[in-house]
Amino acid sequence: MVSFQQKILHVVKCFRRQWPLFSNSERTTVCGADCMLMALQLSMAEVNKQYHGDFTVSLSDVLETWNYLLHDKLGLYENMKEPENYADVKKAYHAFLARSNMLDLIDIYQKCYSLGLVAEDETISPVQLLEFISGVMNAQENNGSVLSTATQINREGQEHMKVTILAKKFVCSYLSLLVNSKDDLAVAHILNVPDRGLGREAFTNLKHASQERKMSIFLMATSFIRTIELGGTASASSLYDPLRAYVKGLSNFVNVIDKLQEIVGEILNTRIAGGRILSTVKMHLIKGRSSGDPFCQAVEEVVQDLDLKIKNIVNSQQETLTASTTGVSPAR
């Protein structure tokens, strides 16, 4: 019997194999539950700014709209009150994904089914997908297999899990931005990780500059730094005045991604390139920290796990590769 996780993975694999049917770019990335929620939050803040002048949104409003959005996109209409300015929020949400060269899990799921790409034994119902994205299914599985007693999961273990999840988010965000330079959500996660002096104000100024010039946030940062490198700080100041205070931090951020892109371009062996990229990201994230730091240990575990997965994927693909596919870029 096919597990639900395997069904979800199959849907994503269908998208990867048949990407021209879904998108105009091979580098389109999949937006899972966490990214969907974050994209919605940013979209709601943008709509609130248009109506009220403040780029903010309350958590209660986000959760209410999140619940309604999932039901709406999956066609599970219930007696639910439509949130305020929902039409504008939904439009802003999809526009955000389009600008970021992303598709959310619901869009991919619906497209796969409409094209008949999913076998009968791998069918996922809208209700199941709703429970999966909203976390209900995971909670039910945990309750069925793990006793929720204080002695079973100690506080230290819970903290380690939190740090590991955070480390994985950072590592994967670097990888996602490497593949998809328009991924604004990835930038939001790692712009100031490690600390570059690029806090909330820097991100907001960078985001506004990118919107004015209709560019992704990362490409905006790259354009700013390249302008400085070619013409000096004076020429960049007149063009990007709010960003002048963040030259050092933005330069560091852009240079890190440049290094990763160099690895992709120079090393054709996918396994070696993947390992080198992960090693570079790891060293960047743990720089300046002690070896016993819990975050360092978590990053090490995440990198080892991802490196093993890359090797397993490469090994399995080598069995079916033909001579015509040798030398394919590691990014693919």
PyMOL commands that set and color helices and strands:
alter all, ss='L'
color gray80, all
select helices_A, chain A and resi 4-17+19-21+33-52+59-73+86-99+105-114+120-122+126-134+136-145+155-179+184-190+200-212+217-231+233-239+241-266+270-286+294-318+323-325
alter helices_A, ss='H'
color red, helices_A
select strands_A, chain A and resi 29-31+102-104
alter strands_A, ss='S'
color yellow, strands_A
deselect
rebuild
show_as cartoon
